[in-house]
Amino acid sequence: MGGVLRERCLPVLCVIAALLVAWYVATVFLNAPFERDSAARAGAALSTRDLVANTMAQERPVLPAPHQVAAEIWDTTVNKAVTSKRSLVYHAGVTLSATLLGFLFGTALGILLAVGIVHNRAMDRSLMPWIIASQTIPILAIAPMIIVVLNAVGISGLMPKALISTYLSFFPVAVGMVKGLRSPEAIQLDLMRTYNAAPAEVFWKLRWPSSMPYLFASLKVAVAISLVGAIVGELPTGAVAGLGARLLAGSYYGQTVQIWSALFMAAALAAVLVAIVGIAHRLVLKRMGIAP
């Protein structure tokens, strides 16, 4: 057991340690010019030791040190009430609501499109190229358009952000489910025809179970990109809550430590969502008798 843990954990810990060392080196390198300029204006000598220490304790650094980001995350998650607008947990909850709603819409839309494409040749030839082309449009360009149009018809708040998440998340689900629904081999389809199975029986008893590994692989991508869509959707709306709003406020006031803490919270939230989908994946495949 110890050997297995060592084999799995040691490489990860080595990579993390290397990244932290590189981060600290970059912190000193990027923040040093400000400290040298400040010392020159004050006419004071600055030793190398003081220079390194000062670069890692700046209030508004170009690149905050890892311990500064960790302290900010601790302060805004543990020391602040969850209902406080200075709490990262509060902002993460706001973003999570739009993420989950957009993920739900995107999953439903992707599955419906995939079913239509697989069972209708006209949809396959006409719709699939447009689905692919839709993802060539930068989300930063289309997000303000979606928000302006929805605001014009009186829709604001959570729904515009959810629809932006839907726009991003439906694509991997649609593509993955098309591949999954077409994954049964010809001999399996011939056997269903031999049994005189109806199209609905072929779908539910063969195509749908065969598509489950593809569906959950796509859902892992979709839930992560849905979070990105929710954050992007908060930027052009001038939102006062959410991780996107936290990033925007940090950018306005030069609070780089706040920006980095919000980025790490977003990464942690995405990791948790992907892990939940992974757990559901294993449970469903185990229930179906399929090895994940």
C-alpha positions as CSV (number, residue, x, y, z in Angstrom):
1,M,0.0,0.0,0.0
2,G,2.8,2.4,0.9
3,G,4.6,1.6,-2.3
4,V,1.5,2.4,-4.4
5,L,0.9,5.7,-2.6
6,R,4.6,6.6,-3.0
7,E,4.4,5.8,-6.8
8,R,1.3,7.9,-7.2
9,C,2.0,10.8,-4.8
10,L,5.7,11.3,-5.2
11,P,5.7,12.4,-8.9
12,V,2.8,14.8,-8.2
13,L,4.5,16.3,-5.1
14,C,7.7,16.7,-7.1
15,V,5.9,18.6,-9.9
16,I,4.1,20.8,-7.3
17,A,7.5,21.6,-5.6
18,A,9.1,22.5,-8.9
19,L,6.2,24.8,-9.7
20,L,6.4,26.5,-6.3
21,V,10.1,27.1,-6.7
22,A,9.6,28.5,-10.2
23,W,6.8,30.7,-8.9
24,Y,9.0,32.1,-6.1
25,V,11.8,32.8,-8.5
26,A,9.4,34.6,-10.9
27,T,8.0,36.6,-8.0
28,V,11.4,38.0,-7.1
29,F,12.3,38.7,-10.8
30,L,9.0,40.5,-11.6
31,N,8.7,42.5,-8.3
32,A,12.3,43.5,-8.0
33,P,12.2,46.5,-10.3
34,F,9.6,48.3,-8.1
35,E,11.8,47.7,-5.0
36,R,14.9,49.0,-6.7
37,D,13.1,52.1,-7.9
38,S,11.7,52.7,-4.5
39,A,15.2,52.3,-2.9
40,A,16.7,54.6,-5.5
41,R,14.2,57.4,-4.9
42,A,14.7,57.1,-1.1
43,G,18.5,57.1,-1.6
44,A,18.8,53.9,0.5
45,A,20.9,50.9,-0.1
46,L,19.1,47.6,-0.6
47,S,20.7,44.3,0.2
48,T,19.9,41.1,-1.8
49,R,18.2,39.7,1.3
50,D,16.0,42.7,1.8
51,L,15.2,42.8,-1.9
52,V,14.0,39.2,-1.9
53,A,12.0,39.7,1.3
54,N,10.4,42.9,0.0
55,T,9.4,41.4,-3.3
56,M,7.4,38.7,-1.4
57,A,5.6,41.2,0.8
58,Q,4.3,43.9,-1.5
59,E,0.8,45.0,-1.1
60,R,0.1,45.2,-4.9
61,P,2.8,43.0,-6.5
62,V,3.0,42.3,-10.2
63,L,3.1,38.6,-9.3
64,P,2.1,37.7,-5.7
65,A,4.0,35.0,-3.9
66,P,2.4,31.7,-3.2
67,H,2.1,32.4,0.5
68,Q,0.4,35.7,-0.1
69,V,-2.3,33.9,-2.3
70,A,-2.7,31.2,0.3
71,A,-3.1,33.7,3.1
72,E,-5.8,35.6,1.0
73,I,-7.7,32.4,0.3
74,W,-7.6,31.5,4.0
75,D,-8.8,34.9,5.0
76,T,-11.6,35.1,2.5
77,T,-12.9,31.5,3.0
78,V,-12.3,30.8,6.7
79,N,-12.2,34.2,8.4
80,K,-15.1,35.7,6.5
81,A,-18.8,34.8,6.9
82,V,-20.2,32.8,4.0
83,T,-22.9,35.5,3.5
84,S,-20.3,38.3,3.4
85,K,-19.5,39.8,0.0
86,R,-15.8,39.6,0.8
87,S,-16.1,35.8,1.1
88,L,-14.8,33.7,-1.8
89,V,-17.3,31.0,-0.8
90,Y,-20.1,33.5,-1.4
91,H,-18.8,34.5,-4.8
92,A,-18.1,30.9,-5.7
93,G,-21.7,30.0,-4.8
94,V,-23.0,32.7,-7.1
95,T,-20.9,31.5,-10.0
96,L,-21.8,27.9,-9.2
97,S,-25.5,28.5,-9.6
98,A,-25.0,29.8,-13.2
99,T,-22.6,27.0,-13.9
100,L,-24.9,24.2,-12.9
101,L,-27.9,25.7,-14.7
102,G,-25.9,26.2,-17.9
103,F,-24.4,22.7,-17.5
104,L,-27.9,21.3,-17.2
105,F,-29.2,23.1,-20.3
106,G,-26.0,22.3,-22.3
107,T,-26.2,18.6,-21.4
108,A,-29.9,18.4,-22.4
109,L,-29.3,20.3,-25.6
110,G,-26.2,18.3,-26.5
111,I,-28.0,15.0,-26.0
112,L,-31.0,16.0,-28.0
113,L,-28.9,17.2,-30.9
114,A,-26.8,14.0,-30.9
115,V,-30.0,11.9,-31.0
116,G,-31.3,13.8,-33.9
117,I,-28.0,13.7,-35.8
118,V,-27.6,10.0,-35.3
119,H,-31.2,9.1,-36.4
120,N,-31.6,11.7,-39.2
121,R,-29.2,11.9,-42.1
122,A,-30.4,15.4,-43.0
123,M,-29.6,16.7,-39.6
124,D,-26.2,15.0,-39.7
125,R,-25.3,16.7,-42.9
126,S,-26.8,20.1,-42.3
127,L,-26.6,20.6,-38.5
128,M,-23.2,19.0,-37.5
129,P,-21.1,21.5,-39.6
130,W,-22.9,24.4,-37.9
131,I,-22.4,23.0,-34.4
132,I,-18.7,22.8,-35.1
133,A,-18.6,26.2,-36.7
134,S,-20.4,27.7,-33.6
135,Q,-17.3,27.0,-31.5
136,T,-15.0,29.1,-33.7
137,I,-16.7,32.3,-32.4
138,P,-14.7,33.7,-29.4
139,I,-16.9,33.6,-26.3
140,L,-15.5,37.0,-25.3
141,A,-17.1,38.4,-28.5
142,I,-20.4,36.7,-28.3
143,A,-21.0,37.1,-24.5
144,P,-21.8,40.8,-24.6
145,M,-24.1,40.3,-27.6
146,I,-26.1,37.6,-25.7
147,I,-26.4,39.8,-22.6
148,V,-27.5,42.9,-24.6
149,V,-30.1,40.9,-26.5
150,L,-31.5,39.2,-23.4
151,N,-31.6,42.5,-21.4
152,A,-33.5,44.1,-24.3
153,V,-36.3,41.5,-23.8
154,G,-36.2,41.8,-20.0
155,I,-34.1,38.8,-19.1
156,S,-31.3,39.5,-16.7
157,G,-29.5,38.1,-13.7
158,L,-28.8,34.4,-13.7
159,M,-30.2,33.4,-17.1
160,P,-27.8,35.3,-19.4
161,K,-24.8,33.7,-17.6
162,A,-26.4,30.3,-17.7
163,L,-27.0,30.6,-21.5
164,I,-23.4,31.5,-22.1
165,S,-22.4,28.4,-20.2
166,T,-24.9,26.5,-22.3
167,Y,-23.3,27.8,-25.4
168,L,-19.9,26.4,-24.4
169,S,-21.0,23.2,-22.7
170,F,-23.4,21.7,-25.3
171,F,-20.6,21.2,-27.8
172,P,-18.5,18.5,-26.1
173,V,-21.7,16.7,-25.1
174,A,-23.1,16.7,-28.6
175,V,-19.9,15.5,-30.2
176,G,-19.3,12.9,-27.5
177,M,-22.8,11.5,-27.7
178,V,-22.8,11.3,-31.5
179,K,-19.6,9.2,-31.2
180,G,-21.2,7.2,-28.3
181,L,-24.5,6.5,-30.0
182,R,-22.6,5.3,-33.1
183,S,-20.3,3.1,-31.1
184,P,-22.2,-0.2,-31.4
185,E,-20.7,-2.5,-33.9
186,A,-22.5,-3.5,-37.1
187,I,-22.9,-7.1,-35.8
188,Q,-24.7,-5.8,-32.7
189,L,-27.1,-3.7,-34.8
190,D,-27.7,-6.7,-37.1
191,L,-28.5,-8.8,-34.1
192,M,-31.1,-6.3,-32.9
193,R,-32.7,-6.4,-36.4
194,T,-32.7,-10.1,-36.3
195,Y,-34.7,-9.9,-33.1
196,N,-37.1,-7.5,-34.9
197,A,-36.4,-4.8,-32.4
198,A,-38.1,-1.4,-32.8
199,P,-36.0,1.7,-33.3
200,A,-36.8,2.8,-29.7
201,E,-35.6,-0.6,-28.4
202,V,-32.4,-0.4,-30.4
203,F,-31.8,3.1,-28.8
204,W,-32.6,2.3,-25.2
205,K,-31.1,-1.2,-25.1
206,L,-28.1,-0.8,-27.3
207,R,-27.2,2.7,-28.3
208,W,-27.9,4.5,-25.0
209,P,-25.9,2.0,-22.8
210,S,-23.0,2.0,-25.3
211,S,-22.8,5.8,-25.2
212,M,-22.4,6.1,-21.4
213,P,-18.6,6.1,-21.3
214,Y,-18.6,8.7,-24.1
215,L,-21.3,10.8,-22.3
216,F,-19.4,11.0,-19.0
217,A,-16.1,11.8,-20.7
218,S,-17.9,14.6,-22.4
219,L,-19.6,15.8,-19.2
220,K,-16.2,16.2,-17.5
221,V,-15.2,18.6,-20.2
222,A,-18.6,20.3,-20.3
223,V,-18.8,21.0,-16.6
224,A,-15.4,22.6,-16.5
225,I,-16.1,24.7,-19.6
226,S,-19.5,25.6,-18.2
227,L,-17.7,27.2,-15.2
228,V,-15.6,29.2,-17.7
229,G,-18.7,30.4,-19.4
230,A,-20.3,31.5,-16.1
231,I,-17.2,33.5,-15.2
232,V,-16.9,35.1,-18.7
233,G,-20.6,35.9,-18.5
234,E,-20.1,37.9,-15.3
235,L,-17.4,40.2,-16.8
236,P,-19.5,42.3,-19.3
237,T,-22.5,42.6,-17.0
238,G,-20.8,44.6,-14.3
239,A,-21.8,42.0,-11.8
240,V,-21.1,42.7,-8.2
241,A,-21.1,39.0,-7.1
242,G,-19.4,35.9,-8.5
243,L,-15.8,34.9,-9.3
244,G,-15.9,36.9,-12.5
245,A,-16.9,40.0,-10.5
246,R,-14.1,39.3,-8.1
247,L,-11.6,39.1,-10.9
248,L,-12.9,42.3,-12.4
249,A,-12.8,44.2,-9.1
250,G,-9.2,43.0,-8.6
251,S,-8.3,44.2,-12.0
252,Y,-9.8,47.7,-11.5
253,Y,-8.0,48.3,-8.2
254,G,-4.7,46.5,-9.0
255,Q,-5.4,43.8,-6.3
256,T,-3.4,41.1,-7.9
257,V,-3.5,38.9,-4.8
258,Q,-7.3,39.0,-5.0
259,I,-7.2,38.1,-8.7
260,W,-5.0,35.1,-8.0
261,S,-7.1,33.9,-5.1
262,A,-10.2,34.0,-7.2
263,L,-8.4,32.1,-10.0
264,F,-7.4,29.4,-7.5
265,M,-10.9,29.2,-6.2
266,A,-12.3,28.8,-9.7
267,A,-9.7,26.0,-10.3
268,A,-10.7,24.3,-7.1
269,L,-14.4,24.5,-7.9
270,A,-13.8,23.1,-11.4
271,A,-11.8,20.2,-9.9
272,V,-14.6,19.4,-7.5
273,L,-17.2,19.5,-10.2
274,V,-15.1,17.2,-12.5
275,A,-14.5,14.8,-9.5
276,I,-18.3,14.6,-8.9
277,V,-18.9,13.8,-12.5
278,G,-16.2,11.2,-12.3
279,I,-17.8,9.6,-9.2
280,A,-21.2,9.5,-11.0
281,H,-19.4,7.9,-14.0
282,R,-18.0,5.1,-11.9
283,L,-21.3,4.5,-10.1
284,V,-23.3,4.3,-13.3
285,L,-20.9,2.0,-15.1
286,K,-20.7,-0.2,-12.0
287,R,-24.5,-0.4,-12.0
288,M,-24.4,-1.3,-15.6
289,G,-21.7,-4.0,-15.0
290,I,-19.2,-2.1,-17.2
291,A,-15.6,-1.7,-15.9
292,P,-14.7,2.1,-16.0
